[in-house]
Amino acid sequence: MILNGLGYVNKQLYLTPFFFKDKPLQRLFGRDVEALWFNDDTLGRTPDKLFDYGVSELYEKIAKKALEVLTSAQKALQPPHYRNPTLNLGTTNTTAKSQEILNNF
């Protein structure tokens, strides 16, 4: 429905199973899905179910999950010295100027 709404595919809903027939649905959805599940009856009920659930609440949950996934992936990709914000100059004797630079960092 999203592809159809964006204009990438301009087909009637009853033709949607034929569109998905040769697509890697397992890879797209992460589980075993059949193209016949995307018939016009199912797609016609989807907006009603979304409205009943609450579109804003759904988008909020999707955004929250995406933020969690992206934040954890970003932390996993960071080198260890980025995770610990301490700076070691190799000396304990710092001047006032170097202390000011460190405080501004």
C-alpha positions as CSV (number, residue, x, y, z in Angstrom):
1,M,0.0,0.0,0.0
2,I,2.9,2.3,0.7
3,L,4.5,1.6,-2.6
4,N,1.2,2.2,-4.3
5,G,0.6,5.4,-2.4
6,L,4.0,6.8,-3.3
7,G,3.3,6.1,-6.9
8,Y,6.0,3.5,-7.5
9,V,3.4,0.9,-8.3
10,N,0.0,1.9,-9.7
11,K,-2.0,-1.3,-9.4
12,Q,-5.4,-2.2,-7.9
13,L,-5.3,-3.8,-4.5
14,Y,-6.5,-7.2,-5.8
15,L,-3.3,-7.4,-8.0
16,T,-0.9,-6.9,-5.0
17,P,-0.3,-10.7,-4.5
18,F,1.0,-10.8,-8.0
19,F,3.4,-7.9,-7.3
20,F,4.8,-9.8,-4.2
21,K,5.0,-13.2,-5.9
22,D,8.6,-12.9,-6.9
23,K,9.8,-10.7,-4.1
24,P,12.0,-12.0,-1.2
25,L,9.3,-11.7,1.5
26,Q,11.3,-13.8,4.0
27,R,14.1,-11.2,3.8
28,L,11.7,-8.2,3.9
29,F,9.6,-9.3,6.8
30,G,12.0,-11.6,8.7
31,R,9.7,-14.5,8.8
32,D,7.8,-16.8,6.5
33,V,5.2,-14.8,4.6
34,E,3.2,-15.7,1.5
35,A,2.3,-13.3,-1.3
36,L,-1.3,-14.5,-1.1
37,W,-1.7,-12.9,2.3
38,F,-1.5,-9.5,0.7
39,N,-5.0,-9.7,-0.9
40,D,-7.4,-6.8,-1.3
41,D,-9.5,-7.9,1.7
42,T,-6.5,-7.8,4.1
43,L,-5.1,-4.6,2.7
44,G,-8.6,-3.0,2.9
45,R,-8.8,-3.9,6.6
46,T,-5.4,-2.6,7.5
47,P,-6.2,1.2,7.7
48,D,-9.2,0.4,9.9
49,K,-6.9,-1.7,12.3
50,L,-4.3,1.2,12.3
51,F,-7.0,3.7,13.1
52,D,-8.4,1.5,15.9
53,Y,-4.9,1.0,17.4
54,G,-3.9,4.7,17.0
55,V,-1.6,5.8,14.3
56,S,0.3,8.3,16.5
57,E,0.9,5.6,19.1
58,L,2.1,3.2,16.5
59,Y,4.5,5.7,15.0
60,E,5.7,6.5,18.5
61,K,6.5,2.9,19.2
62,I,8.2,2.5,15.8
63,A,10.3,5.6,16.4
64,K,11.3,4.5,19.9
65,K,12.3,1.0,18.7
66,A,14.3,2.5,15.8
67,L,16.1,4.9,18.2
68,E,17.0,2.0,20.5
69,V,18.4,-0.1,17.7
70,L,20.3,2.8,16.1
71,T,21.7,4.0,19.5
72,S,22.9,0.5,20.4
73,A,24.4,0.0,16.9
74,Q,26.2,3.3,17.2
75,K,27.6,2.5,20.6
76,A,28.8,-0.9,19.3
77,L,30.6,0.7,16.4
78,Q,32.4,3.3,18.5
79,P,36.1,2.6,19.4
80,P,36.6,2.1,23.2
81,H,38.3,5.4,23.7
82,Y,35.1,7.2,22.5
83,R,33.0,5.5,25.2
84,N,35.2,6.8,28.0
85,P,35.4,10.6,27.8
86,T,38.4,10.9,30.1
87,L,41.6,12.4,28.6
88,N,45.0,11.3,29.8
89,L,47.9,13.5,28.9
90,G,50.4,11.2,30.6
91,T,51.3,13.7,33.3
92,T,49.7,14.9,36.5
93,N,51.3,18.3,36.5
94,T,49.0,20.5,34.3
95,T,49.2,24.3,34.0
96,A,46.2,26.6,34.3
97,K,46.1,27.0,30.5
98,S,46.0,23.2,29.8
99,Q,43.3,22.8,32.6
100,E,41.2,25.5,30.8
101,I,41.6,23.6,27.5
102,L,40.6,20.4,29.1
103,N,37.5,22.0,30.8
104,N,36.4,23.4,27.4
105,F,36.7,20.0,25.8
